[in-house]
Each structure stands twice: as structure tokens, then as C-alpha cells.
Amino acid sequence: MSALPRWVASILAVCAGLTLPLAFAPTHWWVAAIATVALLYALLQGVSPRQALWLGWLFGLGYFGIGVHWVYFSLHLFGAAIVPLAAALTLVFVLVMSTFPALCCWLWARWRIPGAVLGNAVLFAALWALSELLRGKILDGFPWILVGYSQTTGPMGDLAPIMGVYGIGFLVVLISSLLVVLFIGKWQQRAVSAVSLSAIALAAMLSASLSFSAAEGEPLTVRMVQANIPQEMKFSPERLRTAITTYTGMTRQPGWQDVNLVVWPETAIPTYFNRVESGMRPFIESMDASGIDVLSGGFQRDGDKVYNAVRQLGGERALYEKRHLVPFGEYMPLRFILDFAAKFIDIPMSDLSSGSGPHVPLSLQGTQIGVSICYEDVYGEEMRALLPDSQMLVNVSNDAWFGDSAAPHQHEQKAQMRAREFARPLVRVTNTGVSSAIDHRGNVQGRIQHNVQGILDVQVQPRTGLTPYARTGNWPVFMVAVLVCLWAWSARRRAGRLSRRPTR
């Protein structure tokens, strides 16, 4: 591809990045991930490290410019940031995210080994995996639209309980690179590439027959309540009474006597729990009398600290306080630098504290339930703490911050991946949708669509067991990627020494 004019290669890199988000929800065109990364890898052939940096950055600009454009809605429509500020912060965010694929491409161009076509393909996959792992960690991490999520319902999704989303992402990029080898390699390299692709496909097919968890106890009947209260009205004081009336009324709709557990979404009670306890006492007592547990999102105050929390409204008042907070939404990152911007953004309850202590499941209805709040379910490595004790998972979220974008559907896709990684059923309930019941293989069993008010009663079968990914987390893919990079660096140095050795 080095023979292409630079402007043509630049346009192709941007177009590839713009197309990649189609691989994720709601379109689920998983093949787009393989095709776009393959195009990027083809464009990198024969270019200098500086050109590779430019192409990777352009690819990232399209990738994140489309993939995370919803940040603008969060800041402007619901954070009350003026248009120029919201647009500027979104642009800065996209530019920062674009550095990860740019860095991956630059390092690959510097470390590639002359003539090692197959080795260079593996190196690109390793560098991509490391860049995604870094993106999931730095500044609290942003592991959104990782390439592996494209396979949540795709042909490699069955590998999730074995290697997790980062491992799947490694394989997606490796497949893309090996497809390029089929066109640019010598016949021996093409043969090895074809065999490798066949082996990956076979492993994916065989993994579909594996089971890493077993049913435990009787199914629970769970009522999911989505009140669809608009975000701009949610924190209005005069709307508090209406919100609680809406949730309690929907909970008591016909069939409630047959329910074991009711789940309300994140901040369904948009104030401190103790402020509404007396007014809600008749409802809570009626639920307790019927043996029904109600889980609700709200805010817990402890002295000067305020937590985004989920609490059992009756019974033992079991409580979970959110640990992984959302930057800008729940706290201001790099406050000493960005404090000036906070003055122009008005997000209610946006200076919260992080929960501490061991992350343990809540015991409700004789079942161990692993609870997470909103953004926490995108961190599979952190959610491993809930295993193996948790028999089912519950995530409550407020996806209204995303507006009418693809993000609510992308968030559901991440929950599907967590269910597959841990082989546990997962119930996620949001304020405005998408709310869904997901089985232990990541299949959506029932859904309340976006911007719809409704309830959904589902049968959830608790499960026990421990998947390979739950045991090891992301360490295997990290170690493999590091070893590949060390091998490439060492091989590159040896090649350089040989090229400088005088001939006789």
C-alpha cells in the first residue's frame, strides 16, 4: 500500500475508522471490525513510522469520532455545558482516544521485522491488545467499543468465557492481519496464514459446546421496572414525589404477587435514601409482607461523603456503594487542570465518593447477587471480584445521559459480554432503556426498548461455576502480547546488528 498516494491512504484510513463502529450495537455488523482493521493493516505496509502514526491517528479519529460522539450529548444536553465548550471537550476527548491506535501503528512500524510477514501480523495484534489494555487503565480507563465487543453475538463470542473481550480483540486483529498476509505473503506464508485462520475458526466452533457453569436452585421471578423519566426532569425537586409514585405504581401492576425480586434503575430515587424512607414505609412494608425484595438505585450519605448506591429497600437494607465512578459525570478528573470547565457544567450529584472495601454480592431471596452500577459493567477485570460467589448479576444504569445515540445499545452489548465471560445471567435495568434480561450465554431473553415506559417479568436461573476468564482475568492476553513485543524488539535488534556486520 506504500505505492498509494498519501492523500488516498489518508482518506482510506479515515473511512475505515468511520466504518468500524458499525461492528458494534445496534447494527452488529461484526465483519466490519475484521474488514476495517485489515484495511488499516494493509495501508501500513511499507510506510515509515511517521506515516504509520498519521494513518493510525486518522483511523482513530474516525473510529472514536463516530463511536463516542454521545459524549457531546452528555455534556451539552444534560450537563448544561454551552455548545462551544461541549464540542471542544468532546473533540479533545476524541483526539486523546485517537492516540491509542496511532501509537499502536507507530510502534508496529518501528518494531516490524524485515521479511517476517507472519511475525509482523502477530506483532500488530499484540500491540493492538496492549493499546486497548492501556486505554482501559489510564486515567481510570475508557474501555468503550473495544474491538472484541464486535464479536459479542459474532462467531468468536463463544470464546468469551475463556479469554474475555481483550483476548477476543487480539484474535480479531490477528485474523485481520493474517487476511492481509494471504495477499502479500509468499506461498509458504499464505499457507501458514490459512492454517492459522482455520485453527482460530475451529477453536471458536468447539468452544460453543463448552459449559462453565451449572444451574443452582430454583429460578427467581424478577420484575424489571423502566419508568422512562426524562433526564432533564429526573433531579427536579418537584418531580421526586411523581417519580416514586411512578415506580411504586409500576411495581404493583398485575402479577406482582408472583415476583421474587423487583429491580429499579440507577438513581430511581434521585435523592438520599433516608429522605424518602418514612413516605415509602407503607409500600416497603407491603413488599416485605409478601416476601418480595426491592432493589433501587439512589444516594447514600455518610457524613460528608455521598455515594451512588443500590439498596434493598426493605428486609436487611443490604447496600452496595459504587466503586468505579464516571469521569465528568460523577467526579471531575484532573481537577487541578479542568476545574475551570466544571464551572460551566451543571451535572447533579457530580462530586461523589467511591465505595470501598471488598466487592461482595448481596444475599437476596437466598441467592447471591453481584451488583454493579452503570459504567462498572464495562470493567470485566473488576467484576471478577464478584465471582465465584455471585449466582446472578444485576446492573442498574442511567443511560439517559447518552441521549438518542447508539450508546444505550452499546452498553447493553457490554453487559452481554460480561454475562458470557462469567457464564452468569445478568439483569440490567435502566431509567430510559435499553433494559434487558440476559442469559449466561449472552442471549437477550427479554428487553424493554429505549424511550419506553414498561415492566418486564423474567425467570432468572441462578448458576454456579468459574470460567477460565474469571480465574485469570486479562493476564494471559497481557503476557502473550508482552512476550510477542519482546520477541519482535529482540529480533529487530538482531537484524540490525547483522545488517551492520562487515562482509568479507
C-alpha positions as CSV (number, residue, x, y, z in Angstrom):
1,M,0.0,0.0,0.0
2,S,3.0,2.3,0.2
3,A,2.5,2.9,-3.6
4,L,-0.7,4.7,-2.9
5,P,-0.7,8.5,-2.9
6,R,-0.6,9.7,0.7
7,W,-3.9,11.6,0.3
8,V,-5.6,8.4,-0.9
9,A,-4.2,6.4,2.0
10,S,-5.3,9.1,4.4
11,I,-8.9,9.0,3.1
12,L,-9.0,5.3,3.3
13,A,-7.7,5.3,6.9
14,V,-10.4,7.8,7.9
15,C,-13.1,5.8,6.1
16,A,-12.0,2.6,7.8
17,G,-12.3,4.2,11.2
18,L,-15.7,5.7,10.4
19,T,-16.9,2.3,9.4
20,L,-15.6,0.3,12.4
21,P,-18.4,1.5,14.8
22,L,-20.9,-0.4,12.6
23,A,-19.4,-3.6,14.0
24,F,-21.0,-2.7,17.4
25,A,-24.6,-2.4,18.6
26,P,-27.1,-1.6,17.3
27,T,-26.1,-2.7,13.8
28,H,-23.9,-5.7,14.9
29,W,-22.1,-5.9,11.6
30,W,-19.3,-7.9,13.2
31,V,-17.5,-8.5,9.9
32,A,-16.9,-4.7,9.7
33,A,-14.4,-5.0,12.5
34,I,-12.3,-7.5,10.6
35,A,-12.6,-5.7,7.3
36,T,-11.7,-2.2,8.6
37,V,-8.7,-3.4,10.7
38,A,-7.5,-5.4,7.7
39,L,-7.6,-2.3,5.6
40,L,-5.7,-0.3,8.2
41,Y,-3.0,-3.0,8.4
42,A,-2.8,-3.1,4.6
43,L,-2.2,0.6,4.5
44,L,0.6,0.3,6.9
45,Q,2.7,-2.0,4.7
46,G,5.8,-0.3,3.5
47,V,5.2,3.1,5.2
48,S,7.6,4.9,7.6
49,P,6.9,5.1,11.3
50,R,5.8,8.8,10.9
51,Q,3.4,7.9,8.2
52,A,2.1,4.9,10.2
53,L,1.5,7.3,13.1
54,W,-0.5,9.6,10.9
55,L,-2.6,6.8,9.4
56,G,-3.3,5.3,12.9
57,W,-4.4,8.7,14.2
58,L,-6.7,9.3,11.2
59,F,-8.2,5.8,11.7
60,G,-8.7,6.6,15.4
61,L,-10.3,10.0,14.6
62,G,-13.0,8.3,12.5
63,Y,-13.3,5.3,15.0
64,F,-13.9,7.4,18.1
65,G,-15.4,10.4,16.3
66,I,-18.4,8.2,15.5
67,G,-18.1,5.7,18.3
68,V,-18.2,8.1,21.3
69,H,-19.9,11.1,19.8
70,W,-22.5,10.7,22.6
71,V,-20.1,12.4,25.0
72,Y,-21.4,15.7,23.4
73,F,-25.0,14.9,24.4
74,S,-23.9,14.1,28.0
75,L,-22.1,17.4,28.4
76,H,-24.5,19.7,26.5
77,L,-28.0,18.4,26.7
78,F,-27.8,17.0,30.2
79,G,-24.7,18.7,31.7
80,A,-25.9,22.2,30.5
81,A,-22.5,22.9,29.0
82,I,-22.7,25.6,26.4
83,V,-22.3,24.3,22.8
84,P,-18.7,25.5,22.2
85,L,-17.5,24.1,25.5
86,A,-19.3,20.7,25.0
87,A,-18.0,20.5,21.4
88,A,-14.4,21.4,22.5
89,L,-14.4,18.9,25.3
90,T,-15.8,16.2,23.1
91,L,-13.1,17.0,20.4
92,V,-10.3,16.8,23.0
93,F,-11.7,13.5,24.2
94,V,-11.7,12.1,20.7
95,L,-8.2,13.3,20.0
96,V,-6.9,11.7,23.1
97,M,-8.6,8.4,22.3
98,S,-7.2,8.5,18.8
99,T,-3.6,8.4,20.2
100,F,-4.1,4.7,21.1
101,P,-4.4,3.3,17.6
102,A,-1.8,5.9,16.4
103,L,0.7,4.7,19.0
104,C,0.0,1.1,18.0
105,C,0.7,1.8,14.4
106,W,3.8,3.8,15.1
107,L,5.3,1.1,17.3
108,W,4.5,-1.6,14.8
109,A,6.3,0.4,12.0
110,R,9.3,0.8,14.3
111,W,9.5,-2.8,15.5
112,R,8.4,-4.8,12.4
113,I,11.0,-7.3,11.2
114,P,12.0,-7.2,7.6
115,G,10.7,-10.3,5.8
116,A,8.9,-11.7,8.8
117,V,5.4,-11.3,7.4
118,L,3.7,-13.7,9.7
119,G,5.6,-12.4,12.8
120,N,4.7,-8.9,11.9
121,A,1.0,-9.8,11.7
122,V,1.2,-11.3,15.3
123,L,3.1,-8.2,16.4
124,F,0.3,-5.9,15.2
125,A,-2.3,-7.9,17.1
126,A,-0.2,-7.8,20.3
127,L,0.4,-4.1,20.1
128,W,-3.3,-3.5,19.5
129,A,-4.2,-5.6,22.5
130,L,-1.7,-3.7,24.7
131,S,-3.1,-0.4,23.5
132,E,-6.6,-1.4,24.4
133,L,-5.5,-2.7,27.8
134,L,-3.8,0.7,28.3
135,R,-6.9,2.5,27.3
136,G,-8.8,0.5,29.9
137,K,-6.5,1.6,32.7
138,I,-5.1,5.1,32.1
139,L,-6.9,7.9,33.9
140,D,-9.4,5.4,35.3
141,G,-9.8,3.9,31.9
142,F,-12.3,4.1,29.0
143,P,-12.8,0.5,27.6
144,W,-15.6,1.5,25.3
145,I,-16.2,-0.1,21.9
146,L,-13.2,-2.4,22.2
147,V,-12.7,-4.4,19.0
148,G,-13.6,-7.6,20.9
149,Y,-17.1,-6.4,21.6
150,S,-17.9,-6.7,17.8
151,Q,-18.0,-10.5,18.4
152,T,-20.4,-10.4,21.4
153,T,-23.0,-12.1,19.1
154,G,-20.5,-12.9,16.4
155,P,-18.7,-16.2,15.6
156,M,-16.0,-15.7,18.2
157,G,-18.2,-14.7,21.0
158,D,-18.2,-18.3,22.4
159,L,-14.5,-17.7,23.4
160,A,-15.5,-15.0,25.9
161,P,-15.5,-17.3,29.0
162,I,-12.0,-18.5,28.0
163,M,-10.2,-15.3,27.1
164,G,-12.5,-12.3,27.7
165,V,-13.1,-9.3,25.5
166,Y,-9.4,-8.3,25.2
167,G,-8.4,-11.8,24.1
168,I,-11.2,-11.8,21.5
169,G,-9.9,-8.4,20.4
170,F,-6.4,-9.9,20.0
171,L,-7.9,-12.6,17.7
172,V,-9.9,-10.2,15.7
173,V,-6.9,-8.1,14.9
174,L,-4.8,-11.2,14.2
175,I,-7.4,-12.5,11.8
176,S,-7.4,-9.1,10.0
177,S,-3.6,-9.1,9.7
178,L,-3.5,-12.8,8.5
179,L,-6.0,-12.0,5.8
180,V,-3.6,-9.3,4.5
181,V,-0.8,-11.9,4.6
182,L,-2.9,-14.0,2.2
183,F,-2.5,-11.3,-0.3
184,I,1.0,-10.0,0.3
185,G,2.9,-13.1,1.6
186,K,4.9,-15.8,-0.2
187,W,3.1,-19.1,-0.8
188,Q,4.5,-20.7,2.4
189,Q,3.4,-17.7,4.4
190,R,0.0,-17.8,2.8
191,A,-0.3,-21.5,3.7
192,V,0.6,-20.9,7.3
193,S,-1.8,-17.9,7.4
194,A,-4.7,-20.1,6.0
195,V,-3.9,-22.9,8.5
196,S,-3.9,-20.3,11.4
197,L,-7.2,-18.8,10.3
198,S,-8.7,-22.3,10.1
199,A,-7.4,-23.1,13.6
200,I,-9.0,-20.0,15.1
201,A,-12.3,-20.7,13.4
202,L,-12.2,-24.3,14.7
203,A,-11.4,-23.2,18.2
204,A,-14.3,-20.8,18.1
205,M,-16.7,-23.5,16.9
206,L,-15.6,-26.0,19.5
207,S,-15.9,-23.5,22.4
208,A,-19.6,-23.3,21.7
209,S,-20.0,-26.8,23.1
210,L,-18.3,-26.0,26.4
211,S,-20.1,-25.1,29.6
212,F,-18.5,-23.4,32.6
213,S,-21.5,-23.0,34.9
214,A,-24.4,-25.1,36.2
215,A,-27.9,-24.3,37.4
216,E,-28.2,-23.9,41.1
217,G,-31.5,-23.8,43.0
218,E,-34.9,-22.6,41.8
219,P,-35.4,-19.8,39.2
220,L,-36.2,-16.3,40.5
221,T,-39.0,-14.2,39.0
222,V,-37.6,-10.7,38.6
223,R,-39.7,-7.7,37.7
224,M,-37.7,-5.0,35.8
225,V,-39.1,-1.5,36.1
226,Q,-38.3,1.1,33.5
227,A,-40.1,4.4,34.3
228,N,-38.7,6.3,31.3
229,I,-38.4,9.6,33.3
230,P,-36.5,12.2,31.1
231,Q,-33.1,13.1,32.4
232,E,-33.8,16.8,32.5
233,M,-36.7,16.2,34.8
234,K,-35.2,13.5,36.9
235,F,-33.4,15.6,39.5
236,S,-36.1,18.3,39.7
237,P,-37.3,18.5,43.4
238,E,-40.9,18.8,42.4
239,R,-40.7,15.6,40.4
240,L,-39.4,13.5,43.3
241,R,-42.9,12.6,44.5
242,T,-44.0,11.8,41.0
243,A,-41.0,9.6,40.3
244,I,-41.6,7.5,43.5
245,T,-45.3,7.2,42.8
246,T,-44.5,6.0,39.3
247,Y,-42.0,3.4,40.4
248,T,-44.2,2.0,43.2
249,G,-47.3,2.0,40.9
250,M,-45.5,0.1,38.2
251,T,-44.1,-2.3,40.7
252,R,-47.7,-3.1,41.8
253,Q,-49.0,-3.8,38.3
254,P,-50.8,-7.1,37.9
255,G,-48.8,-10.2,38.7
256,W,-46.6,-8.6,41.3
257,Q,-47.6,-11.2,44.0
258,D,-45.7,-13.8,41.9
259,V,-42.5,-11.8,41.8
260,N,-39.4,-12.6,44.0
261,L,-37.3,-9.6,43.2
262,V,-38.0,-6.1,41.8
263,V,-35.2,-4.0,40.3
264,W,-35.4,-0.3,39.9
265,P,-32.7,1.5,37.9
266,E,-29.8,3.7,39.0
267,T,-30.9,6.9,40.8
268,A,-34.6,5.8,40.6
269,I,-34.8,7.6,43.9
270,P,-33.0,10.8,42.9
271,T,-32.1,11.8,46.5
272,Y,-30.8,10.3,49.7
273,F,-32.5,7.1,50.8
274,N,-33.2,8.3,54.3
275,R,-35.2,11.3,53.0
276,V,-37.9,9.1,51.5
277,E,-38.0,6.2,54.0
278,S,-40.9,7.5,56.0
279,G,-43.0,8.3,52.9
280,M,-42.3,4.9,51.4
281,R,-42.9,2.9,54.5
282,P,-46.4,1.6,53.5
283,F,-45.0,0.4,50.2
284,I,-41.9,-1.2,51.7
285,E,-43.9,-3.0,54.4
286,S,-46.3,-4.4,51.8
287,M,-43.4,-5.8,49.8
288,D,-41.8,-7.3,52.9
289,A,-45.1,-8.9,53.9
290,S,-45.3,-10.5,50.5
291,G,-41.7,-11.7,50.7
292,I,-40.6,-9.5,47.8
293,D,-37.3,-7.8,47.7
294,V,-36.9,-4.4,46.0
295,L,-33.5,-3.2,44.8
296,S,-33.3,0.5,43.9
297,G,-30.7,3.0,42.9
298,G,-30.3,6.2,44.9
299,F,-27.8,8.1,47.0
300,Q,-26.4,7.1,50.3
301,R,-25.0,9.8,52.7
302,D,-22.3,9.0,55.2
303,G,-21.1,12.2,56.9
304,D,-19.6,14.5,54.3
305,K,-19.4,11.7,51.7
306,V,-22.2,10.9,49.2
307,Y,-22.3,7.6,47.3
308,N,-24.1,6.5,44.2
309,A,-25.7,3.3,45.6
310,V,-28.1,0.4,45.3
311,R,-30.1,-0.6,48.3
312,Q,-32.5,-3.2,49.4
313,L,-35.5,-1.0,50.4
314,G,-36.9,-3.5,52.9
315,G,-35.5,-6.5,54.7
316,E,-31.9,-6.1,55.9
317,R,-31.4,-2.9,53.9
318,A,-28.4,-4.5,52.1
319,L,-26.4,-1.8,50.4
320,Y,-23.8,-1.5,47.6
321,E,-21.9,1.7,47.0
322,K,-20.5,2.3,43.6
323,R,-16.7,2.0,43.3
324,H,-15.8,3.0,39.8
325,L,-17.1,6.5,39.2
326,V,-17.6,8.1,35.8
327,P,-15.3,11.0,35.0
328,F,-17.1,14.3,34.4
329,G,-20.4,12.7,35.3
330,E,-19.7,11.7,39.0
331,Y,-16.3,13.4,39.6
332,M,-14.0,15.8,37.8
333,P,-10.8,14.1,36.7
334,L,-7.5,16.2,36.8
335,R,-9.4,18.8,38.8
336,F,-6.3,20.9,39.2
337,I,-6.3,21.3,35.4
338,L,-10.0,21.1,34.4
339,D,-11.7,22.8,37.4
340,F,-12.4,25.8,35.2
341,A,-14.5,23.6,32.9
342,A,-16.5,22.3,35.9
343,K,-17.9,25.8,36.5
344,F,-19.7,25.6,33.1
345,I,-21.1,22.1,33.5
346,D,-24.1,21.5,35.7
347,I,-24.4,17.8,36.4
348,P,-26.4,16.9,39.6
349,M,-24.6,14.8,42.2
350,S,-21.4,15.1,40.2
351,D,-18.9,15.2,43.2
352,L,-19.4,11.7,44.6
353,S,-17.2,9.4,46.7
354,S,-16.1,6.0,45.7
355,G,-17.2,2.9,47.7
356,S,-14.5,1.0,49.5
357,G,-14.0,-2.5,51.0
358,P,-14.4,-5.9,49.3
359,H,-16.9,-6.0,46.4
360,V,-19.2,-8.8,47.6
361,P,-22.6,-9.9,46.3
362,L,-25.8,-9.1,48.2
363,S,-27.8,-12.0,49.6
364,L,-31.4,-11.7,48.5
365,Q,-34.1,-14.4,48.2
366,G,-31.4,-17.0,49.2
367,T,-29.4,-16.1,46.1
368,Q,-26.0,-14.3,45.9
369,I,-26.5,-11.3,43.6
370,G,-23.5,-9.4,42.2
371,V,-24.5,-5.8,41.8
372,S,-22.8,-3.2,39.6
373,I,-23.9,0.4,38.8
374,C,-23.9,1.9,35.3
375,Y,-20.4,2.1,33.9
376,E,-19.0,-0.5,36.2
377,D,-20.1,-3.3,34.0
378,V,-17.7,-2.4,31.3
379,Y,-14.8,-3.4,33.5
380,G,-14.7,-7.2,33.4
381,E,-11.4,-7.4,35.3
382,E,-13.0,-5.6,38.2
383,M,-16.2,-7.5,38.2
384,R,-14.2,-10.7,38.6
385,A,-14.2,-9.9,42.3
386,L,-17.9,-11.0,42.4
387,L,-17.1,-14.5,41.3
388,P,-17.5,-17.3,42.1
389,D,-19.9,-16.3,44.9
390,S,-22.4,-14.5,42.7
391,Q,-25.1,-16.7,41.2
392,M,-26.5,-13.9,39.1
393,L,-25.6,-10.4,38.2
394,V,-27.6,-7.2,38.4
395,N,-26.6,-3.9,36.8
396,V,-28.6,-0.7,37.2
397,S,-27.9,2.2,35.0
398,N,-29.0,5.6,33.9
399,D,-28.3,5.6,30.1
400,A,-30.4,8.7,29.6
401,W,-27.1,10.6,29.7
402,F,-26.4,9.1,26.2
403,G,-29.4,10.7,24.5
404,D,-30.8,9.2,21.4
405,S,-27.5,7.7,20.3
406,A,-26.1,4.2,19.8
407,A,-24.6,4.3,23.3
408,P,-27.5,2.7,25.2
409,H,-27.4,-0.3,22.8
410,Q,-23.6,-0.4,23.0
411,H,-23.9,-0.5,26.8
412,E,-26.3,-3.5,26.6
413,Q,-23.7,-5.2,24.4
414,K,-21.1,-4.8,27.1
415,A,-23.5,-6.4,29.6
416,Q,-23.9,-9.3,27.2
417,M,-20.2,-9.8,27.1
418,R,-19.9,-9.8,30.9
419,A,-22.6,-12.5,31.0
420,R,-20.7,-14.6,28.5
421,E,-17.3,-14.0,30.3
422,F,-18.7,-15.2,33.7
423,A,-21.3,-17.6,32.5
424,R,-23.9,-15.9,34.7
425,P,-27.4,-14.5,33.9
426,L,-27.4,-10.7,34.1
427,V,-30.4,-8.4,34.6
428,R,-29.8,-4.8,33.7
429,V,-32.4,-2.1,34.4
430,T,-32.0,1.5,33.1
431,N,-34.1,4.7,33.5
432,T,-34.9,5.2,29.9
433,G,-33.7,1.9,28.3
434,V,-32.4,-0.3,27.0
435,S,-33.3,-2.6,29.9
436,S,-32.7,-6.3,29.3
437,A,-32.6,-9.8,30.8
438,I,-29.5,-11.7,29.5
439,D,-28.8,-15.4,30.0
440,H,-25.5,-17.0,30.9
441,R,-24.6,-17.3,27.2
442,G,-25.2,-13.6,26.4
443,N,-28.5,-14.1,24.7
444,V,-31.2,-11.4,25.4
445,Q,-34.2,-13.2,26.8
446,G,-36.3,-10.1,27.1
447,R,-36.0,-6.3,26.6
448,I,-37.7,-3.0,27.3
449,Q,-36.8,-0.8,24.4
450,H,-35.3,2.7,24.5
451,N,-37.6,5.6,25.5
452,V,-40.4,3.3,26.5
453,Q,-42.1,3.0,29.9
454,G,-42.8,-0.5,30.9
455,I,-42.2,-3.5,33.1
456,L,-40.8,-6.9,32.3
457,D,-41.1,-10.1,34.4
458,V,-38.4,-12.7,33.7
459,Q,-37.4,-16.0,35.0
460,V,-33.7,-16.0,36.0
461,Q,-31.9,-19.2,36.8
462,P,-29.0,-18.8,39.3
463,R,-25.8,-20.5,38.3
464,T,-22.5,-21.6,39.9
465,G,-19.1,-22.3,38.5
466,L,-16.0,-20.4,37.4
467,T,-14.9,-19.7,33.9
468,P,-11.2,-19.6,32.8
469,Y,-11.5,-15.9,32.3
470,A,-13.0,-15.4,35.8
471,R,-9.9,-17.2,37.2
472,T,-7.2,-15.4,35.2
473,G,-8.7,-12.1,34.0
474,N,-6.7,-10.2,31.4
475,W,-3.3,-11.5,32.5
476,P,-2.9,-14.2,29.8
477,V,-3.6,-11.9,26.9
478,F,-1.3,-9.2,28.5
479,M,1.5,-11.7,29.0
480,V,1.2,-13.1,25.5
481,A,1.2,-9.6,24.0
482,V,4.2,-8.5,26.0
483,L,6.2,-11.7,25.1
484,V,5.4,-11.1,21.4
485,C,6.6,-7.5,21.6
486,L,9.8,-8.5,23.4
487,W,10.4,-11.1,20.7
488,A,9.9,-8.5,18.0
489,W,12.2,-6.0,19.7
490,S,14.9,-8.6,20.2
491,A,14.6,-9.9,16.6
492,R,14.7,-6.3,15.3
493,R,17.9,-5.7,17.2
494,R,19.5,-8.9,15.9
495,A,18.5,-8.0,12.3
496,G,20.1,-4.6,12.8
497,R,23.3,-6.0,14.1
498,L,23.5,-8.5,11.2
499,S,22.9,-5.7,8.6
500,R,25.8,-3.7,10.1
501,R,28.2,-6.6,10.2
502,P,31.0,-6.1,7.7
503,T,31.2,-8.6,4.8
504,R,34.4,-10.3,3.7
